[in-house]
């Protein structure tokens, strides 16, 4: 395999975003332990397998997206790996099936409830891939694929019998996580769209997407400040500072590509708002910032989008 083909493969897999998937999984595990610690079973091997499963689902989804977009890329971006012929179309489909199928099997092996939500991730991936070029509502499937990482990881700690008997009053927290992360991802998309619009965009139209980017402050930190007080402040300050710097650089340089890459790399800092508070040991306090830095570093090898 040539160096160019290897870089192409990494670019199609969006492997630079894997640290953000791991931070989502970490938060899911901590939430599961927090909600179900009287039932949850922590197994280091199982935790490693669920991290591998989530990685496979993400990589497979990205490969599937590039495979499906061949016709569009032939017209608009013929230099990309598949339309240019550097990678065979069917090879990428095979990689997609192997990775997504492997992720589903691994999740189910660890825990049937995790397998159930992993299947939901795959459904969201397929739906988003089919409609993302033709319908704006496809965003909800993209956000859904991300948000379902949380329950996939959380319920990997439970058997099927424990899952079907859980207290449903504990489930709204997953909805809150989905709203916070989903709004943040929507903010990335809307900000990029506003900055690249060919039509004049008012200041108010540019402000609304930034408010979506700040949604985790409301959905995550708002609740945590009420329940944990000052403990929620350090990750909140870090998130606000980093987000402000990213937006300031966008306004100064008008580099939308860099903005999207940086905000994607900052997803671990969104999770950090909860992880910092729920962490059972102070060593967890550095994991999310390190994952954000890792995502930025991997972007130097292959792009995140």
C-alpha positions as CSV (number, residue, x, y, z in Angstrom):
1,X,0.0,0.0,0.0
2,X,1.4,3.4,-1.0
3,X,1.6,6.3,1.5
4,X,-1.1,8.2,-0.5
5,X,-3.5,5.2,-0.3
6,X,-2.9,4.9,3.4
7,X,-3.6,8.6,4.0
8,X,-6.7,8.3,1.8
9,X,-8.0,5.4,3.9
10,X,-7.4,7.3,7.1
11,X,-9.1,10.3,5.7
12,X,-12.2,8.3,4.6
13,X,-12.4,6.7,8.0
14,X,-12.2,10.1,9.8
15,X,-9.9,8.4,12.2
16,X,-8.9,11.8,13.7
17,X,-12.3,11.9,15.3
18,X,-11.9,8.7,17.2
19,X,-10.7,10.4,20.5
20,X,-14.1,12.2,20.5
21,X,-15.9,8.9,20.2
22,X,-13.8,7.6,23.2
23,X,-14.7,10.6,25.3
24,X,-18.4,10.0,24.5
25,X,-17.9,6.4,25.6
26,X,-16.1,7.4,28.7
27,X,-18.9,9.7,29.8
28,X,-21.4,7.0,28.9
29,X,-19.6,4.5,31.2
30,X,-19.4,7.0,34.1
31,X,-23.1,7.8,33.7
32,X,-23.9,4.1,33.7
33,X,-21.8,3.6,36.8
34,X,-23.4,6.7,38.5
35,X,-27.0,5.6,37.7
36,X,-26.7,1.8,38.1
37,X,-23.7,1.2,40.5
38,X,-25.7,-1.1,42.6
39,X,-26.2,-3.3,39.5
40,X,-23.3,-2.4,37.2
41,X,-20.4,-4.8,36.7
42,X,-17.1,-3.1,35.7
43,X,-14.9,-5.5,33.7
44,X,-11.7,-4.0,32.2
45,X,-11.8,-6.4,29.2
46,X,-15.4,-5.5,28.6
47,X,-14.7,-1.8,28.8
48,X,-11.9,-2.2,26.2
49,X,-14.2,-4.2,23.9
50,X,-17.0,-1.6,24.1
51,X,-14.4,1.1,23.2
52,X,-13.3,-1.0,20.3
53,X,-16.9,-1.6,19.2
54,X,-17.7,2.1,19.3
55,X,-14.6,2.8,17.2
56,X,-15.6,0.2,14.7
57,X,-19.1,1.6,14.4
58,X,-17.8,5.1,13.8
59,X,-15.1,4.0,11.2
60,X,-17.6,1.8,9.4
61,X,-20.2,4.6,9.3
62,X,-17.6,7.0,7.7
63,X,-16.6,4.4,5.1
64,X,-20.3,3.9,4.3
65,X,-20.8,7.6,3.8
66,X,-18.0,7.9,1.3
67,X,-19.1,4.7,-0.5
68,X,-22.7,6.1,-0.8
69,X,-21.6,9.5,-2.0
70,X,-19.7,8.3,-5.1
71,X,-22.1,9.8,-7.6
72,X,-22.1,13.2,-5.8
73,X,-18.3,13.2,-5.4
74,X,-17.8,12.3,-9.1
75,X,-19.5,15.6,-10.0
76,X,-18.2,17.8,-7.3
77,X,-14.9,16.3,-5.9
78,X,-13.5,13.9,-8.5
79,X,-10.1,14.1,-6.8
80,X,-11.4,12.1,-3.7
81,X,-10.1,8.5,-3.2
82,X,-13.0,6.6,-4.6
83,X,-14.0,8.7,-7.7
84,X,-10.3,9.1,-8.6
85,X,-9.9,5.3,-8.6
86,X,-7.3,5.2,-5.9
87,X,-9.6,3.0,-3.8
88,X,-12.1,0.5,-5.3
89,X,-15.7,1.4,-4.6
90,X,-16.6,-2.1,-3.4
91,X,-13.6,-2.4,-1.2
92,X,-14.8,0.6,0.8
93,X,-18.3,-1.0,1.1
94,X,-16.7,-4.2,2.3
95,X,-14.7,-2.3,5.0
96,X,-17.9,-0.5,6.0
97,X,-19.8,-3.7,6.5
98,X,-16.9,-5.4,8.3
99,X,-16.5,-2.5,10.7
100,X,-20.1,-1.9,11.4
101,X,-20.9,-5.6,11.7
102,X,-17.9,-6.1,13.9
103,X,-19.0,-3.2,16.2
104,X,-22.5,-4.6,16.5
105,X,-21.2,-8.1,17.3
106,X,-18.7,-6.8,19.9
107,X,-21.3,-4.6,21.6
108,X,-23.8,-7.5,21.8
109,X,-21.1,-9.8,23.1
110,X,-20.3,-7.4,25.9
111,X,-23.9,-6.9,26.7
112,X,-27.2,-7.4,24.8
113,X,-28.5,-3.9,25.9
114,X,-25.4,-2.4,24.4
115,X,-26.0,-4.3,21.2
116,X,-29.5,-2.9,21.0
117,X,-28.3,0.7,21.1
118,X,-25.4,-0.2,18.8
119,X,-28.1,-1.3,16.3
120,X,-29.7,2.1,16.8
121,X,-26.4,3.8,15.9
122,X,-26.2,1.8,12.7
123,X,-29.8,2.7,11.8
124,X,-29.0,6.4,12.3
125,X,-25.9,6.1,10.2
126,X,-27.8,4.5,7.3
127,X,-30.6,7.0,7.5
128,X,-28.2,10.0,7.7
129,X,-26.1,8.7,4.8
130,X,-29.2,8.3,2.6
131,X,-30.8,11.7,3.3
132,X,-28.0,14.1,4.3
133,X,-27.6,15.5,0.8
134,X,-31.3,15.9,0.2
135,X,-33.1,16.7,3.5
136,X,-32.0,19.0,6.4
137,X,-33.8,16.8,8.9
138,X,-31.1,14.2,8.3
139,X,-29.1,16.2,10.9
140,X,-31.2,14.5,13.6
141,X,-29.9,11.1,12.5
142,X,-26.3,12.3,12.5
143,X,-26.8,13.7,16.0
144,X,-28.6,10.5,17.0
145,X,-25.7,8.3,16.0
146,X,-23.5,10.4,18.3
147,X,-26.0,10.6,21.2
148,X,-26.6,6.9,21.2
149,X,-23.0,6.3,22.1
150,X,-23.9,7.3,25.6
151,X,-26.5,4.6,26.3
152,X,-24.5,2.1,24.4
153,X,-21.6,2.5,26.8
154,X,-23.7,3.0,29.9
155,X,-25.9,-0.1,29.3
156,X,-22.8,-2.2,28.5
157,X,-22.5,-2.5,32.3
158,X,-25.8,-4.3,32.6
159,X,-27.2,-7.7,31.7
160,X,-30.5,-7.9,29.7
161,X,-32.4,-8.8,32.9
162,X,-31.0,-5.8,34.7
163,X,-31.8,-3.6,31.7
164,X,-35.4,-4.5,31.4
165,X,-35.9,-3.9,35.2
166,X,-34.2,-0.4,35.5
167,X,-36.0,2.5,37.0
168,X,-37.3,4.6,34.0
169,X,-36.9,7.8,36.1
170,X,-33.1,7.5,35.5
171,X,-33.5,7.6,31.7
172,X,-34.1,11.3,31.2
173,X,-30.4,12.0,31.9
174,X,-29.6,10.4,28.5
175,X,-32.1,12.8,26.8
176,X,-30.3,15.7,28.5
177,X,-26.9,14.4,27.2
178,X,-28.4,14.0,23.7
179,X,-29.8,17.6,23.7
180,X,-26.5,19.1,24.9
181,X,-24.3,17.3,22.4
182,X,-26.8,17.4,19.6
183,X,-27.2,21.2,19.9
184,X,-23.4,21.6,20.0
185,X,-23.0,19.6,16.7
186,X,-25.9,21.6,15.2
187,X,-24.1,24.8,16.2
188,X,-21.0,23.6,14.3
189,X,-23.0,23.0,11.2
190,X,-25.0,26.3,11.4
191,X,-22.0,28.4,12.1
192,X,-20.1,26.9,9.1
193,X,-23.1,27.5,6.9
194,X,-23.5,31.1,8.0
195,X,-19.9,31.9,7.5
196,X,-19.8,30.4,3.9
197,X,-23.2,31.8,2.8
198,X,-23.1,33.7,-0.5
199,X,-26.0,35.9,0.7
200,X,-25.4,38.7,3.3
201,X,-25.8,37.3,6.8
202,X,-26.8,39.6,9.7
203,X,-25.1,39.6,13.1
204,X,-28.2,38.1,14.6
205,X,-28.1,35.2,12.1
206,X,-24.5,34.6,13.1
207,X,-25.3,34.8,16.8
208,X,-27.9,32.0,16.9
209,X,-25.5,29.2,15.8
210,X,-23.0,30.4,18.5
211,X,-25.8,30.0,21.0
212,X,-26.3,26.4,19.9
213,X,-22.5,25.8,20.4
214,X,-23.0,27.1,23.9
215,X,-25.9,24.7,24.6
216,X,-23.9,22.3,26.8
217,X,-23.4,25.2,29.2
218,X,-27.2,25.1,29.8
219,X,-27.9,21.4,29.4
220,X,-24.8,20.1,31.2
221,X,-23.3,22.7,33.4
222,X,-26.7,24.3,34.4
223,X,-27.8,21.0,36.0
224,X,-24.3,20.3,37.5
225,X,-24.0,23.8,39.1
226,X,-27.3,23.2,40.8
227,X,-26.4,19.7,42.1
228,X,-22.6,19.9,42.6
229,X,-21.9,23.6,43.0
230,X,-18.4,24.8,42.5
231,X,-17.2,21.3,41.5
232,X,-18.7,22.0,38.0
233,X,-16.8,25.3,37.5
234,X,-13.3,24.2,36.3
235,X,-14.5,22.2,33.2
236,X,-17.0,25.0,32.5
237,X,-14.3,27.7,32.5
238,X,-12.1,25.6,30.2
239,X,-14.9,24.9,27.8
240,X,-15.9,28.6,27.6
241,X,-12.3,29.7,27.1
242,X,-11.6,27.2,24.3
243,X,-14.9,27.8,22.5
244,X,-14.3,31.6,22.7
245,X,-10.8,31.2,21.2
246,X,-12.1,29.0,18.4
247,X,-14.9,31.5,17.5
248,X,-12.5,34.4,17.7
249,X,-10.1,32.7,15.3
250,X,-13.0,32.1,12.9
251,X,-14.0,35.7,12.9
252,X,-10.4,36.8,12.4
253,X,-9.3,34.3,9.7
254,X,-12.6,33.3,8.2
255,X,-11.2,29.7,7.9
256,X,-14.4,27.6,8.2
257,X,-12.5,24.3,7.7
258,X,-10.2,25.0,10.6
259,X,-13.2,26.1,12.7
260,X,-15.1,22.8,12.0
261,X,-12.0,20.7,12.7
262,X,-11.3,22.5,16.0
263,X,-14.9,22.4,17.3
264,X,-15.0,18.7,16.5
265,X,-11.8,18.1,18.4
266,X,-13.3,20.0,21.3
267,X,-16.1,17.5,21.7
268,X,-14.2,15.8,24.6
269,X,-14.5,19.2,26.4
270,X,-18.2,19.0,26.1
271,X,-18.1,15.5,27.7
272,X,-15.6,16.9,30.3
273,X,-18.4,19.1,31.8
274,X,-19.9,15.9,33.2
275,X,-16.8,13.7,33.4
276,X,-15.0,16.1,35.8
277,X,-17.9,15.9,38.2
278,X,-18.6,12.1,37.9
279,X,-15.0,11.0,37.9
280,X,-14.3,8.5,40.6
281,X,-10.6,9.4,40.7
282,X,-8.7,12.6,39.9
283,X,-6.8,10.8,37.1
284,X,-10.0,11.1,35.0
285,X,-9.7,14.9,35.2
286,X,-7.0,14.9,32.5
287,X,-8.4,12.3,30.1
288,X,-10.8,14.5,28.2
289,X,-8.4,17.4,27.7
290,X,-5.8,14.9,26.5
291,X,-8.3,13.3,24.1
292,X,-9.1,16.8,22.7
293,X,-5.4,17.4,22.1
294,X,-5.1,13.9,20.5
295,X,-7.9,14.7,18.1
296,X,-6.1,17.9,17.1
297,X,-2.9,16.0,16.6
298,X,-4.4,13.3,14.5
299,X,-5.9,15.9,12.2
300,X,-2.3,16.7,11.1
301,X,-2.2,13.2,9.7
302,X,-5.6,13.1,8.0
303,X,-8.5,15.6,8.0
304,X,-11.4,15.2,10.4
305,X,-14.1,16.0,7.8
